[in-house]
Each structure stands twice: as C-alpha cells, then as structure tokens.
Amino acid sequence: MRDGQAVTVLDVNMAEFWQFLERSAEETTDPAQRLDWLACRLSRVSVEHIADFQVHLEAARRPIDTYAMWGAANQIMDGLCSDDGFWYFQPWLIGQGQRWWHHAAQNPDNLADLPAVRALAGRSPRDWADSEWPHWEELAYVAPRAYDRITGREDSLDEALDARGHRTYSDPEPTDQRWDSDSLAQIEQRLPRLARLFPRQQYVKP
C-alpha cells in the first residue's frame, strides 16, 4: 500500500485489518502520523470496508477488555489507570500489532515483554512524553471520521453498524473476576514481572 500503488482492501478477514494497522507502524512510529496515514488510506476504500475496519477494531478489544488486563495497565501507569485510561489503553495495545496483542491477551503480565512497555520502565509517568503514553484514544475515531467525510453526514458509521446489527460499546465491560489492583500482595501474585519493572509509588496497600 505504498503511495502510487494499490491500497490493500479491507474485507471481513481479520488478517487484513492487522496487516493494514501494522503497515501504518512501518511507515512511522509517531501516533499522530500513523493516524494520518490510516485516515488517508481509509478515505480511498469503500464505506463498507471502512465499517469493516471499525468492526475488526472493536473485535480486537474483546479479548483484552478484562479486569486482568486493566490491573496490568494500572500497574504500568502507577495506579492512574481510570475507566477512560483503560479504554484508551486498549487501542494502544492493539496498535502494537497482532503479535504483541496476542501475547498480552494470553497473560497480561506478558506486557513486560513489549518494547514500548519496557521503554517506560524506570521512569515516572510524569516524565513520559505524550507520544510514549500507553493510550491511543484517537485510533477509535479514525474510521468514523473517514466514513463521515465520505458520506457527508455526522455519525453515519454508527447508523451503518446499527443496520448490520453490530453492537458498539464505548466503555470497558470486563466480565472476568474483579481483583484489587492496588493490593501489593495481589499485584505480586498476578503480575510479578510488571511489579519488578514498575514498582508502585502511589495508592498501593498491603
């Protein structure tokens, strides 16, 4: 999908979604520039394929929308991962690519292996650059904005997804067992590797 060449067409195949997303990371590591690249390419495909992109993105959220993962994100962020923070963390993790997304989905403590996570270790979140923060809220909006631009109507993607019978949700909805991610004992039991990389400074209790 280089400039001047054919754009990869998104279809119902989830593999195409991952290839498209990972190609953006090959072009640039800057989150804003990746969004521009994605928006440009999505504007060249059909509205049906733009809708496919959004469906695939939301499908990729489900395996990582868990209290287990939320606790891991909270550990990395030194206890500062709110509902919104976790919602924005999910597309960031998806944006790391299929390999790392799957690795973390298998066990949230595996986040300790991600290069982007390891790059944050040893520094206070106050010292992280905006581009380093483990959140990528804007990825969730790139397809709706491309869809609206093509149709000339606001919220047109929501209408199209409703017509497909697709349920869109906008907040975390974990269904696994909740745990106390501020408990030092539970952190050390569940997230031993992340606990070593990111020793908690705030809100922790025995």
Phi, psi and omega per residue, in radians:
M1 nan 0.688 3.092
R2 -1.335 2.763 3.117
D3 -0.938 2.351 3.139
G4 1.519 -0.112 3.123
Q5 -1.983 2.958 -3.102
A6 -1.112 2.493 3.108
V7 -1.480 2.364 3.068
T8 -1.060 2.273 -3.113
V9 -1.553 2.242 3.071
L10 -1.442 2.422 3.066
D11 -2.422 -2.791 -3.075
V12 -1.284 -0.052 3.140
N13 -1.410 2.060 -3.132
M14 -1.067 -0.500 -3.131
A15 -1.065 -0.619 3.114
E16 -1.125 -0.651 3.095
F17 -1.043 -0.844 -3.115
W18 -1.132 -0.708 3.127
Q19 -1.079 -0.736 -3.133
F20 -1.129 -0.810 -3.122
L21 -1.143 -0.764 -3.120
E22 -1.209 -0.523 3.081
R23 -1.086 -0.618 3.127
S24 -1.100 -0.609 3.120
A25 -1.263 -0.449 3.073
E26 -1.263 -0.498 -3.133
E27 -1.326 -0.697 -3.104
T28 -2.852 2.610 3.076
T29 -1.671 -0.133 3.140
D30 -1.304 2.162 -3.067
P31 -1.001 -0.745 -3.120
A32 -1.140 -0.702 3.125
Q33 -1.210 -0.609 3.062
R34 -1.092 -0.727 3.114
L35 -1.077 -0.728 3.103
D36 -1.074 -0.729 3.137
W37 -1.104 -0.809 -3.139
L38 -1.093 -0.771 -3.120
A39 -1.091 -0.711 3.141
C40 -1.095 -0.789 -3.115
R41 -1.234 -0.681 3.126
L42 -1.142 -0.510 3.138
S43 -1.219 -0.183 -3.121
R44 -1.757 -0.028 -3.131
V45 -1.930 3.010 -3.098
S46 -1.219 2.796 3.116
V47 -1.107 -0.530 3.104
E48 -1.110 -0.681 -3.128
H49 -1.321 -0.520 3.018
I50 -1.122 -0.738 3.092
A51 -1.100 -0.665 3.083
D52 -1.022 -0.740 -3.139
F53 -1.006 -0.799 -3.117
Q54 -1.161 -0.694 3.107
V55 -1.086 -0.752 3.136
H56 -1.142 -0.702 3.118
L57 -1.064 -0.782 -3.130
E58 -1.213 -0.579 3.076
A59 -1.145 -0.608 3.132
A60 -1.231 -0.381 3.083
R61 -1.184 -0.642 -2.914
R62 -0.995 -0.811 -3.114
P63 -1.173 -0.313 -3.107
I64 -1.927 0.078 3.095
D65 -1.575 1.235 -3.047
T66 -2.339 2.737 3.037
Y67 -1.126 -0.556 3.095
A68 -1.048 -0.800 3.134
M69 -1.244 -0.640 3.135
W70 -1.053 -0.747 3.104
G71 -1.084 -0.671 3.114
A72 -1.146 -0.754 3.087
A73 -1.095 -0.677 3.122
N74 -1.115 -0.633 3.109
Q75 -1.137 -0.805 3.135
I76 -1.048 -0.680 -3.060
M77 -1.597 0.264 3.074
D78 0.993 0.767 3.061
G79 1.412 0.227 -3.043
L80 -1.896 0.344 -3.082
C81 -1.648 1.689 3.117
S82 -1.380 -3.097 3.035
D83 -0.955 -0.890 3.140
D84 -1.099 -0.722 -3.129
G85 -1.044 -0.686 3.130
F86 -1.258 -0.631 3.104
W87 -1.085 -0.658 3.133
Y88 -1.395 -0.435 3.087
F89 -1.153 -0.649 -3.068
Q90 -1.027 -0.893 3.100
P91 -1.144 -0.484 3.054
W92 -1.091 -0.793 3.131
L93 -1.130 -0.733 3.074
I94 -1.029 -0.687 -3.137
G95 -1.159 -0.232 3.077
Q96 -1.300 -0.193 3.109
G97 1.857 2.819 -3.024
Q98 -1.073 -0.702 -3.106
R99 -1.038 -0.893 -3.072
W100 -1.276 -0.638 3.069
W101 -1.019 -0.842 -3.116
H102 -1.160 -0.709 -3.141
H103 -1.062 -0.780 3.140
A104 -1.256 -0.626 3.136
A105 -1.097 -0.546 3.125
Q106 -1.183 -0.624 3.124
N107 -2.798 1.978 -3.087
P108 -0.984 -0.464 3.096
D109 -1.148 -0.290 3.073
N110 -1.187 -0.190 3.027
L111 -0.977 -0.416 3.114
A112 -1.065 -0.313 3.141
D113 -1.526 -0.304 -3.041
L114 -1.196 2.244 3.114
P115 -0.971 -0.692 -3.116
A116 -1.180 -0.495 3.081
V117 -1.357 -0.797 -3.114
R118 -1.084 -0.506 3.122
A119 -1.176 -0.323 -3.139
L120 -1.584 -0.339 -3.045
A121 -1.094 2.513 3.098
G122 1.468 0.035 3.124
R123 -2.242 2.553 3.079
S124 -1.230 2.505 3.053
P125 -0.924 -0.461 3.114
R126 -1.110 -0.379 -3.095
D127 -1.709 -0.042 3.129
W128 -1.300 2.409 3.014
A129 -1.234 2.700 3.139
D130 -0.964 -0.670 -3.106
S131 -1.254 -0.253 3.140
E132 -1.593 -0.411 -3.041
W133 -0.979 2.385 -3.129
P134 -1.358 1.123 2.972
H135 -2.630 2.581 -3.141
W136 -2.580 1.112 -3.104
E137 -0.944 -0.701 -2.984
E138 -1.137 -0.367 3.122
L139 -1.044 -0.561 -3.121
A140 -1.215 -0.270 -3.054
Y141 -1.826 -0.164 -3.017
V142 -1.155 -0.698 3.125
A143 -1.245 -0.809 3.095
P144 -0.994 -0.699 -3.123
R145 -1.203 -0.676 3.082
A146 -1.130 -0.697 -3.139
Y147 -1.124 -0.810 3.139
D148 -1.089 -0.682 -3.121
R149 -1.120 -0.694 -3.125
I150 -1.269 -0.723 -3.091
T151 -1.457 -0.378 -3.093
G152 1.338 0.271 -3.123
R153 -2.277 2.463 3.097
E154 -1.327 2.549 3.092
D155 1.042 0.432 -3.091
S156 -1.251 -0.495 3.112
L157 -1.191 -0.687 3.097
D158 -1.003 -0.740 3.123
E159 -1.115 -0.729 -3.129
A160 -1.147 -0.698 3.134
L161 -1.217 -0.643 3.047
D162 -1.038 -0.715 -3.139
A163 -1.146 -0.472 3.083
R164 -1.384 -0.191 -3.034
G165 1.431 0.330 -3.114
H166 -1.539 2.263 3.095
R167 -1.606 2.090 3.081
T168 -1.725 2.387 3.067
Y169 -2.181 2.755 -2.967
S170 -2.256 0.222 3.108
D171 -2.542 2.771 3.075
P172 -1.031 2.467 3.091
E173 -2.389 1.049 -3.129
P174 -1.103 2.550 3.115
T175 -2.099 -0.028 3.117
D176 -1.465 -3.115 -3.065
Q177 -1.254 2.246 3.083
R178 -1.230 2.548 3.066
W179 -2.463 2.864 -3.074
D180 -1.527 1.708 -3.078
S181 -1.383 0.079 3.003
D182 -1.836 0.059 3.123
S183 -1.552 2.093 -3.112
L184 -1.020 -0.718 -3.125
A185 -1.106 -0.765 -3.132
Q186 -1.242 -0.629 3.086
I187 -1.049 -0.837 -3.095
E188 -1.159 -0.531 3.107
Q189 -1.311 -0.765 -3.018
R190 -1.557 -0.562 -2.992
L191 -2.305 1.006 -3.043
P192 -1.065 -0.665 -3.095
R193 -1.293 -0.760 3.097
L194 -1.155 -0.579 3.117
A195 -1.106 -0.597 3.104
R196 -1.307 -0.675 -3.134
L197 -1.262 -0.622 -3.043
F198 -2.261 1.247 3.104
P199 -1.068 2.266 -3.035
R200 -1.242 2.428 3.075
Q201 -1.930 -0.402 -3.035
Q202 -2.153 2.566 2.917
Y203 1.097 0.182 -3.086
V204 -1.498 2.598 3.124
K205 -2.412 2.822 -3.091
P206 -0.999 nan nan
